[in-house]
């Protein structure tokens, strides 16, 4: 299997696109990616199309990728539809790079899209109830909430408006870390404020306004200790990536701007005990990725991690080995993860600020990292970034993500 390169990336602005269809969002992202790569659509040998909500909301349950891509002028190529919860976009990329590595095609497209902002909020939130074993939903919920027992919830910290029960799970993870490692609510707010500061430099982010730590803490309660500004919003948007072989990149003069995929690891959860955090699915995937890429976490210059809440960033900072177990909050508080720090994390603003259109999220992370490795991120550029890590997870099984993807990318 030969090395695989990313030669093109593109995405829409994330946010509210009430007047635009899924097809239109896909078309914008794909055309931007083709333009970025400098190739034509006829050169694409296969496509992997990721979406989670389209069938649920629009009843386009089957062949959504064919409908979207053939409608914009692709013809005859194999299109594979991908759904893997919040790891959908990353899974599409994983399959696309394996397709190229097998020698079956020189150029392969991975695209993800989602429209999440629908008037029926109850139906939107009910989508997330499909992200675990639906036959044991109450058992799942009770088991995960048990992780947060023993931490007192301040009086009056409650929310009247509906929200996903996944935020209650994130809150339970927070309280577990509070009890076991001394994580503070202020450290969570520091993560969120840092990401909001980063997002003002990203013209494609859903939110581009900075907030102070105090403003994050004072924002509306969700589920203790999470406040509104610590949580990812509902989002519409699309993102796409084109991967190619080294041979094709050289033949078409694309090598200079291409980014190498040093590792792409996709894993599923186990039934580990909650206390065995070093067996966490993303920890194991990261170790495998580092070994395949022949690097260690200390060599990483920039990372994009899955922060559906600020707690997600803290957990993944630890799982990826950027700091010791239990020190994710202190790592953020030290300033290490901000632009200008030792290892900037989520310079895009992360899911909390850039937005979280489920099927597009992983590919948008890759868009950011490719932009960083090209040195083209302008005011949010990490100086001399040469090695990047992407982490993206989705769904729940046992006490962790049901699906997880880790990619290691390099500028050479």
N, C-alpha and C positions, 0 to 999 in steps of 0.2 A: 504494500500500500504506500503510495507516494505522498509527499507533503501536499496539503491543501491550503490555498490562500483565499483570503477575502479580498475581492477586487472591486466591490461596489457596495455601498450602503445608502439607504434613504429612509425617510420617515415623514409623516405629516406632523403638523403641530398637534400636540395632544390637548384635549379639552372638550368643549361642547360643540358638536357638529350636528345639530338637530336637523338642518336643511340638507345634509349630505348623506348619500347612501353608502352602504358597505362597498359596493362596486366602485364608487367614486373615490373613497379613501384608499382602496387597494390600488386603483389606477395611479393616483398621485404618488404613493410610496414606491410602486414598482417602476414607474417612469423615471422618478428621481434616481433610483438605484441603477437603472440601465444607463442613464446619463452620467452618473458618477463613475461607473465602470468604463464607459466609452464603448459599449457594445450594443448590438441590435437584438431585438426580441427573438429573431429567427435563430440566434446563436445559443439560446437557452435550451439545454437538452432535457431538462426535467424540472418540475416545480413541486415544492412541499408547502402546503397552504394550511395555516393554523388559525383556528377560531374555536371558541368555547361557547359563546352565547348566541351565535347566529341562528342555530337551529331552535334554541329555546325561545327566542323572542320573535323570530321572523318565519319560523317553520321551514327554513331551508335546511332540513335535517341532513339530506344526502347531497352529494356532489357540489357543495358550496364553492370549492376551489375551481372546479371546472366552470361553473356559472360565472364567477368573477373574472377569471383569467382569460377564458375563451372569448368573453364579451369584450375584452380590450385588445383582441387581435392575436393572441396566442393561438396556435393551431396544431393539433396532432400530438403534441408532446405529452409524456406521462405526467399526470397531476395526482399527487397523493394528499388526501385530507388528513390532518393531524389534530388530535385533541388530547391534551395531557395536563388539564387544569392550568394553573398559572405558569407552569413550565412548558406550555404549548409552543411558544415561539422558539424557545431554546431547543426543544425536541425537533422542530422542523429544521433548524440549523444543523443539529447533530446528524439527522438523516441525510440532509443535503451534502454535508462534507463526506459522509461515508459513500454516497453515490459517486462523487467525484473520485474519491480514493480508490474505489473499485475499478476505475477506468471506463465506466459505462458512459460518461459524458464529460466534456471539458468545462462546461458552465452549467451550474444548477442554481435555481432561485429558491430561497426560503422567504415566505411572507406571512405576516400575522396581522390580524385585524380584529377590532371589536367595536361595537356600539353598546355602551352601558347606560347611557343617560336617557332612560325612558320615563314617561310620566307615572307609570304604575310602579311605585317604589317597592311595594310589597313583593311584586313579582321579581324585581331586580334582586332584592335580598334573598328571595327563595332560591335563586340560582346557586348561591353559595352553599345551600343545604345539600347540594348534590356532590359536594367536594369531600365527602367521607362516606362510610358505609350507611346507605340510606335505610337499611333494614335494622340498624342498631344505632340510630341517630341519638336517641336519648342516652344510651349507654356511652357513646362516644363523648357526648357533651359533659356528662357527669364525671367521667374519668378524667377528662382534660381540665375541668374546673377544679378538681381535687388538688391539682398541682399548686394552686394558689392559696390553699388553706393555711391559716395561721398568720396572715397579714391583715391587720385591721383596715377596713375601708372607712375613710372619714365620713362623718355624717353629712348627708345632703349631696354626696357625689353620685348623682344619677342623671340619666338622660331620658327625656320623654319621647323624643323623635326616634323612629326605628333605626336600627343598625344591624349589621351582619353579626351573627353569633361567632364568626371567626375572630372578631375584635375582642370578644369575651375570652376566647382561647389565648390570643396574644396577651391580654391582660393577666391571665393566669400564669403564662410564662414569665411575665414581668414580676409578679408577686413571688413566684418560685425563686427567681434570682435575687429578689429583695431579701427573702428569708435565708437563702443558702449562702449568698455572696455579698450582701450589703448594698446591692444596687439601689440608687435613689431615684425618685421621680424627677429631681432636677437633672440628673445625668441623662434621662430620657429626653428631657426638654432641650438639653444641650445638643443632642443628636439632631432633633427636629429643627432647631434654630440654625444649626450649621447647614442642613440641607436646604432650608428656605433661603439662606444667604447665597448658597451655590446657585439656586434656581434662577435668581435674578440675572445671571449671566447666560442663561440658556433660552434663546428665542423660541424654541420649540416646546418649552415646558408649559404645563397647564397653569401653574401658579408661578409668578415672577416677582413676588413681593417679599422682602426680607422681614423676619419677625425676631424679636429679642427672646431670650430665654424666659423672661418674665411674661411676655405676651403669649408664648406657647403654654406656659403653666396656667395662665388666666383664661385661655380659650375654653369653649364649652366642654363639659365632661362627656366622655363616652363610656368607659368602664375602667374603674380605678386600676392603675394610675394613669391610664391613657386619656389625653384630651384630644379635641378635634384636630388641632394642628400637628399632632403626633401620628395621624392616621392618613393613609392614602385615600384620595377621592375616587369617585366614579368617573370614568373617562371614556371618550371616544378617540379612536386613532388607529393608524396602521404604520408598520415598519417592515423593511425588507432588506435582505442581504443576498449578494451573489457570491458564490464560492467557485473557485476554478483550480485547475491543475497548474503546477509550476510550468509545465510545458506550454500550456495555453497562454499563461501570463507572459512568458518570454516571447512567444510567437506574435502576440498582439501588442507588445510593448507596455504591459500593465504591471511589470514587476516593481517599479519604483514606488508606486502608491499602494501596493498590496500589503496586507497584513497576514502573517503566518498563523495558522491554527496549530499551536504546539500540543494542545490536548483538548479533547471534548469528551467528557465523561457523563454518562446518564445512569443514574441509579434509582432504585425504589427503596421504600422504607423497610424496616424490620420490626419485629415485636420486642425491641429492647426495653429494658427497665428504664423508667424516667431518670433515675440517678446516673445511668451509664452514659453520660453526655459525650464521652470520647468515642462512643459508637454511633453517634448521630449520623444520619445518612449524608449530610453535606460534609461532615468531617471526614468520613471515609472516602467520599467522592473527591474531596480536595487532596487527600493524601495520594490517591491514585493519579490524579491529574498532575500533581507536582512530580511524581515519579516518572510519569510518561514524558513530561516536558523537561525533565532533568534540571529542575530548579527547586529552590526552597521558598517559603513565604517571605523570607527576609529580602528576596531579590525582586519582589513585586513593587512596581512604582505607582500603580493606580488600580482601583477596583470599583466595580459596580455590583452592589449586592441587593437582594430582595428585601425591601423594607416596607411591606404593606403597613407596618407600624414602625415606630422608632425602635421598638424592641427587636424587630427583625434584623436591623443593622447590628445591634449589640450582639445578638446570638451568632450571626454569621461572621462578625469580626473575630470572635473566639473560635468558631468552627474552622475558619480558614487559616488559623494559626498566626494571625497578625498580632495577637496578644495572648496571654495565658488565660486559661479557663477562669471565668468569674471576674475578669478584669476589663471586660468590654466597656463598661460604664466609665471606669477610670481612664481608659484609652481615649475615649471621646473627650472627656473632661480635660485631658492634657493638651488637647489641640492637635494631636497627631493625625486625626482623620480629616482635618479641614484642608482646603487649598492653602498651600504654604507649609503644611505639616509634613511629618515624616512619611505618611502614606495616605494621600487623599482618597476618601471613599465617597462614592456617589457625587462626583463633581457635576453631574447632570441635574442634581436636585433629588435624585432617587424617586421612588414610587410616590413618596409622600408629597412631592411637589411637581415633578415632571408629569405624574399621572400613572394610572395602572389599567390600561385597556388589555385585559387578561391575555388574549392571544397574541398581542403585539409586544408585550412587556419585555420578554427576553431578547428579542431582536432590537428593541430600542436601547437596551443596555449595550449590546454589541455595537450599535451605531455610535454610541458615545465613546466607547473604548477605541474603536477604529479611528474616530476623529482625534482622540488624544494621541494615539500612536503615530498618526500622520503629522502631529504638531499643528493641527488646524482648529483647535478649540478656542482660540482667541482669548477673551478675558477670563475664561475658566481653565486655561491650559495648564496642565501639570508639566513643569519644566523637565526636559530630557526624559520623558516617559518612553520606555522601550519594552517593558513587560507589563501586561495587564491581566487581571483575573475577573471573570464574570461568574456570579452565583445567582441561580434562579430556581425557586422551588414552588410546588403547587400541591393542593389537596392535603388531606390528613389521613394518616394510618397509624394506629397506636398513639404514640406521643410525639410524632414528628411528621414532616412533609412526606406525602405519598410518593412524590416524584421530585428529583433534584438533578440539576445540571451544573457542572463546573466547566468553564472553558479557560484555557490559558492562551493568550494571544501575544505575539511579539512583533516588533517592527522589522525584524530581520530573521 
